[in-house]
Amino acid sequence: MKIGIIGAGKLGTVLGQLALKAGYQVLIAGSATPEKIELTVAVLLPGAAAVTTQQAARQADLVILALPLSHYKQLDKTDFAGKIVIDATNYWRPTDGLLAEVLTPGLTSSEQIQHHLSASQVVKALNHIGYHELLEAPRPQGNPNRKAVAIAANQPIALASVKKFVDSLGFDPLVIGSLAQGKLLQPGSPAFGADVTKAELKVILETYAKKIN
């Protein structure tokens, strides 16, 4: 199974390392040309292939967005058509600019990306744990200290695929509802940055949902 990662920064390379360890083929694209990131990929992701965004999207079975949120506007929806796309992005003002220029009022980041990639199945996941913790936290099934990754999705098939993928990386998937519920995972929420077990994350999310609803 091929995993396409759009974004060759810290998060993208960490997710690539986790995917390689789990036995997946990894295609990774950065903002620069493949030739310019080949050395970085060779050092940090030996075995992965540096490719263009179009190649990563079209050739992969599952695609992960690990780039600044505002860059979703640069993605060609035809390249991602029919693909399951994991949205691991987060809004960060110094990088993305004014929030009103990035998101439509009332929409979560994943809902906004789903509108743009209208022919894809977008799933929110892998955004609320820092890349350092992601790299250090994988544990086998049944480990009492296994960390959880929350997942929000609209389509059952996409949800099932991402749950399986998250589990294979070494984390317990926790389904929290539709993409609209992705607001519970965005910066500013108590779940953002949470590096905790499934039971602990469930309590955090349920408490926060009651507070804002």
Solvent accessible surface area in square Angstrom, and as a share of the most:
residue,aa,sasa,rsa
1,M,110,0.49
2,K,66,0.28
3,I,0,0.00
4,G,0,0.00
5,I,0,0.00
6,I,6,0.03
7,G,10,0.09
8,A,25,0.19
9,G,44,0.42
10,K,135,0.57
11,L,39,0.19
12,G,0,0.00
13,T,8,0.05
14,V,10,0.05
15,L,1,0.00
16,G,0,0.00
17,Q,39,0.17
18,L,5,0.02
19,A,0,0.00
20,L,46,0.23
21,K,154,0.65
22,A,39,0.30
23,G,67,0.65
24,Y,31,0.12
25,Q,101,0.45
26,V,3,0.02
27,L,15,0.08
28,I,0,0.00
29,A,0,0.00
30,G,16,0.16
31,S,126,0.81
32,A,43,0.33
33,T,70,0.40
34,P,21,0.13
35,E,124,0.56
36,K,155,0.66
37,I,19,0.10
38,E,94,0.42
39,L,137,0.68
40,T,57,0.33
41,V,6,0.04
42,A,62,0.48
43,V,103,0.59
44,L,83,0.41
45,L,0,0.00
46,P,93,0.59
47,G,77,0.74
48,A,18,0.14
49,A,42,0.33
50,A,21,0.16
51,V,17,0.10
52,T,56,0.33
53,T,41,0.24
54,Q,89,0.39
55,Q,74,0.33
56,A,0,0.00
57,A,0,0.00
58,R,127,0.46
59,Q,90,0.40
60,A,1,0.01
61,D,80,0.41
62,L,1,0.00
63,V,0,0.00
64,I,0,0.00
65,L,0,0.00
66,A,12,0.09
67,L,25,0.13
68,P,47,0.30
69,L,0,0.00
70,S,22,0.14
71,H,59,0.26
72,Y,12,0.05
73,K,108,0.46
74,Q,140,0.62
75,L,13,0.06
76,D,73,0.38
77,K,86,0.36
78,T,84,0.49
79,D,11,0.06
80,F,0,0.00
81,A,49,0.38
82,G,62,0.60
83,K,40,0.17
84,I,23,0.12
85,V,0,0.00
86,I,0,0.00
87,D,0,0.00
88,A,1,0.01
89,T,3,0.02
90,N,39,0.20
91,Y,45,0.17
92,W,161,0.57
93,R,150,0.55
94,P,107,0.68
95,T,73,0.43
96,D,14,0.07
97,G,31,0.29
98,L,84,0.42
99,L,89,0.44
100,A,87,0.68
101,E,111,0.50
102,V,6,0.03
103,L,19,0.09
104,T,68,0.40
105,P,121,0.76
106,G,84,0.81
107,L,49,0.24
108,T,9,0.05
109,S,3,0.02
110,S,1,0.00
111,E,34,0.15
112,Q,23,0.10
113,I,0,0.00
114,Q,29,0.13
115,H,121,0.54
116,H,43,0.19
117,L,0,0.00
118,S,74,0.48
119,A,57,0.44
120,S,5,0.03
121,Q,51,0.23
122,V,0,0.00
123,V,0,0.00
124,K,1,0.01
125,A,0,0.00
126,L,1,0.00
127,N,6,0.03
128,H,2,0.01
129,I,7,0.03
130,G,34,0.33
131,Y,64,0.24
132,H,109,0.49
133,E,66,0.30
134,L,0,0.00
135,L,63,0.31
136,E,134,0.60
137,A,5,0.04
138,P,46,0.29
139,R,74,0.27
140,P,97,0.61
141,Q,129,0.58
142,G,76,0.74
143,N,50,0.26
144,P,116,0.73
145,N,88,0.45
146,R,8,0.03
147,K,36,0.15
148,A,1,0.00
149,V,0,0.00
150,A,0,0.00
151,I,0,0.00
152,A,0,0.00
153,A,9,0.07
154,N,82,0.42
155,Q,54,0.24
156,P,106,0.67
157,I,128,0.65
158,A,0,0.00
159,L,38,0.19
160,A,60,0.47
161,S,37,0.24
162,V,0,0.00
163,K,78,0.33
164,K,156,0.66
165,F,3,0.01
166,V,0,0.00
167,D,36,0.18
168,S,50,0.32
169,L,8,0.04
170,G,8,0.08
171,F,0,0.00
172,D,36,0.19
173,P,20,0.13
174,L,15,0.08
175,V,61,0.35
176,I,30,0.15
177,G,32,0.31
178,S,47,0.31
179,L,0,0.00
180,A,42,0.32
181,Q,49,0.22
182,G,1,0.01
183,K,77,0.32
184,L,6,0.03
185,L,0,0.00
186,Q,41,0.18
187,P,54,0.34
188,G,79,0.76
189,S,9,0.06
190,P,74,0.46
191,A,1,0.00
192,F,80,0.33
193,G,50,0.48
194,A,11,0.08
195,D,45,0.23
196,V,33,0.19
197,T,27,0.16
198,K,84,0.36
199,A,73,0.57
200,E,89,0.40
201,L,0,0.00
202,K,103,0.44
203,V,93,0.54
204,I,46,0.23
205,L,8,0.04
206,E,85,0.38
207,T,86,0.50
208,Y,42,0.16
209,A,18,0.14
210,K,165,0.70
211,K,165,0.70
212,I,73,0.37
213,N,125,0.64
